């Protein structure tokens, strides 16, 4: 992680535990964690394998 990103997180007041739980949240559509979705919400799958669920928008469980 870059020092710029670390500074942004620190200044936001969001704890590491909150960030972890945010990115561990699963999607109702494909079942993958939020961190596996790109910045547009489309699922990019895991382990260099594309997601085949057709999930193009993160929808939290």
C-alpha positions, 0 to 999 in steps of 0.5 A: 500500500502506498503511503498516500493511501495509508494517509487517506485511510488514517485521515478518514477515521475508518478502522482497519477492522471496518475496512476488512468487514466492508471488503469481506461482504459478499454479493447476493448475485455471485457470492464473491466478496466485495474486494473481488469486484472492480470499481464499477461493481463488476465481479472479476472472479478469483484466482485469475478465473473470470466470474461466470455468474454475469454479475455486473453490479455488486449487490450486498447480501 
